Amino acid sequence: MINVFQPSLGEEELAAVAEVFDSNWLGHGPRTRDFEAAFAGHIGVPPDNVVFISSATDGLFLATELLGCGPQDDVVLPSISFVGAANAVAAAGARPVFCDVDPHTLNPSVEDVERSLTPRTKAVLPLHYGGYPGAIDEIALLCRERGITLIEDAACAVTSAIDGRACGTFGDLAVWSFDAMKILVTGDGGMLYARDPDLARRVRALAYHGLDQFSGRSRSAKVSHRWWELNVRDFGHRMIGNDLTAAIGGVQLRRLPEFQRRRRAAVEAYDSLLAGIPGVRLPPRLPAGHTTSYYFYWVQLPPAVRDRVAADLLSRGVYTTFRYPPLHKVPAYRAGAELPGAEQAAQSTLLLPVHQSLDDADVRTVATEFRDAVERAATTAHAKHR
């Protein structure tokens, strides 16, 4: 089976894990701090402003808590987004307000966001779909003008940028995902960035039970003559990363340029091999100055053809999918919105395999199988209408 997502792990990651084992300290420690500092350098922010946490979803739950979101608040987010984002808003008692997206880019425009603002809007929470930056610079300006907090869901955008500025640094808070299906993986895990240093310090405390300092290792004894005493100021959680997963993340971060080159090569090959297929629309071109992580490669077809092609490819060992089903259609959120762009995208979009482990032969196989599947689906559809 050729998978849509697949990590790239090897001897370097094993060696890093072995070093952690040899240190006899698996929890939050020096390797966690090293990974935070390295990631901060990668996105161009101070090390103290990023925190390695257990998942990007936990980071979004933490972000809504930090902002004090509650029943009196609305949070605007695109309907084409991960369910964890909407859950983080709803669990805080706030109302998720879903905005539409462009049916081709699957990202919201600044106009889509602005139309969805209400007098109760406390935050805007956009996703960079498939790693494409979208209109994040314009959305950030809108939020600053309106005094609204911007939370970036940069889960898919670990190497995405506009004019060299990393996605995730346009807003007030941001999260990245390092789960097993992402580009940079730590098994589970994520990074949270807070622009305000004071807020970043509060993030660090809330991510570990609300404690001002970590305990459990001898370095804590330097802080107080009674280092075992509790100093809880907030009711926190346990959302911290650890040295075992941070060691893997550190290696993956160093390999990120290599991963990016391979993903770009696969995407460029798809663009060439899939060009000109009747009824098939390829991903949008990037605007000038935009760079992407190439996390998704999506094609768009008529809905009935899309579903037949997906089933056909699966039977031939090529796994495809669609992410993310529109959230305004999820009964739990009781949205009741009409968002034609999101609905059109959800009915027509299909993600093809793209990851750094795909070799040239895999890419050609996917492209050939896709072309053939589209032709078979079109022939079947034509026969039914004769």
DRENMAR-293008 format. One record per residue (C-alpha): residue number from 1; x, y, z negated. Coordinates in steps of 0.02 Angstrom, whole numbers, padded with zeros to 5 digits. Example, Ala and Ser with C-alpha at 12.3 -4.5 7.8 and 13.67 -1.06 7.14 Angstrom:
<atoms>
k; X; Y; Z
1; 00615; -00225; -00390
2; 00684; -00053; -00357
</atoms>
This chain:
<atoms>
k; X; Y; Z
1; 00000; 00000; 00000
2; 00065; 00173; 00045
3; 00012; 00282; -00102
4; -00045; 00463; -00101
5; 00064; 00502; -00252
6; 00221; 00416; -00313
7; 00362; 00470; -00428
8; 00548; 00452; -00390
9; 00644; 00378; -00537
10; 00813; 00294; -00541
11; 00978; 00265; -00629
12; 01001; 00446; -00684
13; 00837; 00445; -00779
14; 00879; 00276; -00857
15; 01048; 00341; -00913
16; 00967; 00495; -00991
17; 00844; 00385; -01085
18; 00987; 00274; -01144
19; 01074; 00427; -01216
20; 00918; 00468; -01315
21; 00912; 00290; -01381
22; 01094; 00302; -01431
23; 01060; 00463; -01526
24; 00927; 00372; -01629
25; 00814; 00524; -01617
26; 00665; 00511; -01501
27; 00558; 00655; -01563
28; 00563; 00842; -01533
29; 00745; 00894; -01538
30; 00894; 00958; -01438
31; 00847; 00880; -01273
32; 00673; 00957; -01285
33; 00750; 01128; -01311
34; 00873; 01099; -01168
35; 00731; 01052; -01051
36; 00632; 01206; -01102
37; 00782; 01317; -01068
38; 00817; 01236; -00900
39; 00635; 01252; -00846
40; 00632; 01433; -00903
41; 00782; 01464; -00792
42; 00694; 01378; -00649
43; 00545; 01497; -00657
44; 00646; 01649; -00711
45; 00579; 01684; -00886
46; 00658; 01688; -01061
47; 00679; 01515; -01140
48; 00582; 01561; -01295
49; 00428; 01593; -01190
50; 00405; 01413; -01132
51; 00352; 01263; -01236
52; 00363; 01080; -01183
53; 00196; 01002; -01229
54; 00107; 00836; -01215
55; 00008; 00879; -01057
56; -00048; 01025; -00950
57; -00227; 00989; -01004
58; -00177; 01009; -01186
59; -00099; 01173; -01134
60; -00263; 01234; -01062
61; -00357; 01184; -01220
62; -00224; 01277; -01319
63; -00239; 01430; -01206
64; -00427; 01447; -01234
65; -00397; 01429; -01421
66; -00261; 01562; -01419
67; -00380; 01683; -01334
68; -00518; 01646; -01459
69; -00640; 01595; -01323
70; -00813; 01560; -01390
71; -01000; 01561; -01350
72; -00998; 01746; -01309
73; -00866; 01726; -01173
74; -00858; 01677; -00989
75; -00705; 01607; -00901
76; -00700; 01614; -00710
77; -00617; 01469; -00619
78; -00631; 01394; -00444
79; -00753; 01252; -00422
80; -00617; 01154; -00332
81; -00510; 01126; -00486
82; -00465; 00989; -00608
83; -00598; 00939; -00733
84; -00475; 00969; -00876
85; -00482; 01156; -00844
86; -00671; 01166; -00857
87; -00670; 01050; -01008
88; -00547; 01165; -01097
89; -00666; 01311; -01072
90; -00825; 01218; -01117
91; -00749; 01134; -01271
92; -00706; 01306; -01339
93; -00890; 01351; -01329
94; -00864; 01472; -01184
95; -00955; 01462; -01017
96; -00861; 01404; -00861
97; -00912; 01518; -00717
98; -00865; 01435; -00554
99; -00813; 01539; -00405
100; -00808; 01487; -00223
101; -00652; 01446; -00122
102; -00597; 01464; 00057
103; -00652; 01301; 00142
104; -00483; 01282; 00229
105; -00357; 01334; 00095
106; -00467; 01273; -00050
107; -00401; 01422; -00150
108; -00511; 01567; -00207
109; -00489; 01740; -00131
110; -00483; 01892; -00242
111; -00659; 01932; -00178
112; -00720; 01759; -00233
113; -00653; 01793; -00408
114; -00720; 01970; -00416
115; -00896; 01916; -00365
116; -00898; 01795; -00512
117; -00843; 01917; -00647
118; -00972; 01958; -00780
119; -00974; 02083; -00924
120; -00926; 01934; -01035
121; -00776; 01876; -00933
122; -00630; 01847; -01050
123; -00512; 01756; -00934
124; -00485; 01699; -00755
125; -00410; 01525; -00730
126; -00360; 01493; -00548
127; -00277; 01336; -00480
128; -00141; 01338; -00347
129; -00221; 01207; -00235
130; -00096; 01078; -00175
131; 00045; 01195; -00225
132; -00010; 01335; -00109
133; 00006; 01500; -00205
134; -00155; 01573; -00135
135; -00203; 01752; -00178
136; -00127; 01745; -00352
137; -00039; 01914; -00334
138; -00204; 02000; -00289
139; -00298; 01906; -00426
140; -00166; 01958; -00553
141; -00186; 02141; -00503
142; -00375; 02128; -00519
143; -00359; 02052; -00693
144; -00238; 02188; -00750
145; -00355; 02324; -00686
146; -00504; 02246; -00777
147; -00410; 02203; -00938
148; -00445; 02017; -00913
149; -00322; 01881; -00964
150; -00254; 01778; -00820
151; -00216; 01594; -00854
152; -00128; 01508; -00709
153; -00156; 01323; -00683
154; 00011; 01291; -00598
155; -00002; 01103; -00623
156; 00030; 01073; -00436
157; 00149; 01219; -00409
158; 00315; 01173; -00489
159; 00415; 01247; -00343
160; 00287; 01369; -00272
161; 00321; 01555; -00261
162; 00279; 01720; -00177
163; 00429; 01823; -00121
164; 00537; 01723; -00241
165; 00424; 01749; -00393
166; 00372; 01582; -00466
167; 00189; 01536; -00475
168; 00144; 01530; -00658
169; 00231; 01696; -00695
170; 00098; 01811; -00621
171; -00021; 01794; -00767
172; -00021; 01800; -00956
173; -00021; 01612; -00986
174; 00018; 01465; -00872
175; 00034; 01276; -00876
176; 00128; 01149; -00768
177; 00096; 00962; -00764
178; 00227; 00825; -00770
179; 00111; 00675; -00772
180; 00149; 00515; -00679
181; 00076; 00577; -00514
182; 00163; 00745; -00505
183; 00325; 00794; -00416
184; 00427; 00817; -00575
185; 00372; 00679; -00693
186; 00401; 00641; -00876
187; 00268; 00505; -00888
188; 00152; 00624; -00977
189; 00193; 00802; -01021
190; 00180; 00982; -00968
191; 00251; 01155; -00995
192; 00160; 01307; -01063
193; 00219; 01484; -01029
194; 00163; 01638; -01125
195; 00218; 01809; -01063
196; 00201; 01889; -01236
197; 00343; 01828; -01350
198; 00231; 01840; -01504
199; 00101; 01733; -01418
200; 00236; 01609; -01367
201; 00288; 01592; -01549
202; 00107; 01558; -01596
203; 00096; 01428; -01457
204; 00246; 01338; -01530
205; 00169; 01335; -01703
206; -00005; 01282; -01645
207; 00069; 01142; -01541
208; 00139; 01067; -01701
209; 00006; 01071; -01838
210; 00017; 01260; -01859
211; 00186; 01246; -01944
212; 00309; 01390; -01930
213; 00453; 01267; -01920
214; 00480; 01086; -01875
215; 00525; 00965; -02012
216; 00585; 00785; -02012
217; 00767; 00813; -01973
218; 00912; 00878; -02073
219; 00923; 01043; -01978
220; 00762; 01095; -02066
221; 00857; 01100; -02230
222; 00949; 01255; -02169
223; 00785; 01352; -02164
224; 00731; 01336; -02345
225; 00794; 01260; -02507
226; 00627; 01167; -02509
227; 00614; 01121; -02327
228; 00479; 00992; -02362
229; 00351; 01121; -02416
230; 00210; 01158; -02292
231; 00197; 01330; -02214
232; 00037; 01314; -02114
233; -00032; 01480; -02051
234; -00151; 01412; -01917
235; -00246; 01251; -01899
236; -00141; 01172; -01764
237; -00128; 01012; -01664
238; 00008; 00891; -01615
239; 00041; 00933; -01432
240; 00230; 00938; -01430
241; 00345; 00852; -01308
242; 00488; 00742; -01365
243; 00669; 00708; -01324
244; 00633; 00545; -01235
245; 00518; 00623; -01105
246; 00619; 00785; -01102
247; 00775; 00686; -01054
248; 00682; 00616; -00903
249; 00616; 00790; -00863
250; 00790; 00866; -00868
251; 00852; 00744; -00736
252; 00696; 00768; -00631
253; 00718; 00956; -00637
254; 00896; 00940; -00572
255; 00832; 00830; -00430
256; 00690; 00948; -00386
257; 00777; 01031; -00237
258; 00807; 00857; -00163
259; 00624; 00812; -00191
260; 00568; 00975; -00111
261; 00673; 00949; 00045
262; 00603; 00774; 00072
263; 00422; 00828; 00046
264; 00444; 00971; 00168
265; 00517; 00853; 00298
266; 00368; 00735; 00278
267; 00246; 00880; 00297
268; 00332; 00946; 00452
269; 00330; 00772; 00527
270; 00143; 00757; 00492
271; 00112; 00927; 00572
272; 00198; 00866; 00730
273; 00128; 00689; 00735
274; -00052; 00738; 00695
275; -00064; 00891; 00807
276; -00202; 00893; 00935
277; -00315; 00756; 00866
278; -00493; 00804; 00918
279; -00600; 00857; 00771
280; -00455; 00858; 00646
281; -00397; 01017; 00560
282; -00223; 01019; 00483
283; -00172; 01116; 00325
284; -00165; 01306; 00337
285; -00005; 01396; 00380
286; 00080; 01481; 00235
287; 00076; 01672; 00234
288; 00242; 01762; 00248
289; 00339; 01757; 00084
290; 00242; 01608; 00015
291; 00328; 01443; -00028
292; 00239; 01285; -00084
293; 00279; 01127; -00179
294; 00194; 01025; -00040
295; 00100; 00931; -00175
296; -00048; 00892; -00062
297; -00059; 00865; 00125
298; -00240; 00881; 00176
299; -00333; 00858; 00338
300; -00514; 00904; 00372
301; -00640; 00807; 00475
302; -00830; 00800; 00496
303; -00900; 00722; 00336
304; -00965; 00559; 00411
305; -00802; 00533; 00504
306; -00699; 00577; 00349
307; -00778; 00440; 00244
308; -00761; 00308; 00380
309; -00579; 00354; 00409
310; -00540; 00342; 00222
311; -00618; 00169; 00211
312; -00530; 00111; 00369
313; -00360; 00172; 00308
314; -00383; 00088; 00139
315; -00416; -00079; 00225
316; -00253; -00057; 00320
317; -00145; -00017; 00168
318; -00147; 00173; 00171
319; -00224; 00252; 00017
320; -00307; 00422; 00035
321; -00416; 00525; -00080
322; -00497; 00693; -00110
323; -00453; 00808; -00252
324; -00541; 00894; -00331
325; -00730; 00862; -00324
326; -00824; 01027; -00349
327; -00853; 01062; -00532
328; -01011; 01164; -00506
329; -01094; 00999; -00459
330; -01047; 00915; -00624
331; -01208; 00900; -00729
332; -01120; 00931; -00895
333; -01077; 01111; -00848
334; -01256; 01157; -00794
335; -01184; 01282; -00670
336; -01326; 01293; -00544
337; -01217; 01391; -00423
338; -01219; 01387; -00234
339; -01040; 01386; -00171
340; -01039; 01344; 00014
341; -00851; 01353; 00038
342; -00817; 01229; -00101
343; -00954; 01112; -00041
344; -00892; 01117; 00139
345; -00714; 01081; 00083
346; -00770; 00937; -00028
347; -00865; 00854; 00114
348; -00728; 00868; 00245
349; -00558; 00860; 00158
350; -00447; 00706; 00144
351; -00275; 00697; 00062
352; -00145; 00594; 00153
353; 00006; 00517; 00065
354; 00145; 00641; 00033
355; 00285; 00614; -00091
356; 00475; 00615; -00090
357; 00484; 00424; -00084
358; 00401; 00419; 00088
359; 00530; 00375; 00219
360; 00517; 00420; 00403
361; 00442; 00250; 00445
362; 00306; 00273; 00312
363; 00260; 00443; 00383
364; 00248; 00373; 00559
365; 00142; 00228; 00497
366; 00020; 00344; 00408
367; 00009; 00458; 00560
368; -00020; 00313; 00680
369; -00149; 00230; 00568
370; -00237; 00395; 00543
371; -00246; 00432; 00729
372; -00314; 00258; 00763
373; -00440; 00269; 00621
374; -00505; 00436; 00684
375; -00525; 00365; 00859
376; -00618; 00212; 00794
377; -00732; 00320; 00685
378; -00770; 00437; 00829
379; -00808; 00289; 00944
380; -00926; 00216; 00814
381; -01014; 00382; 00789
382; -01032; 00404; 00977
383; -01105; 00229; 00997
384; -01234; 00261; 00862
385; -01296; 00416; 00951
386; -01313; 00339; 01124
</atoms>
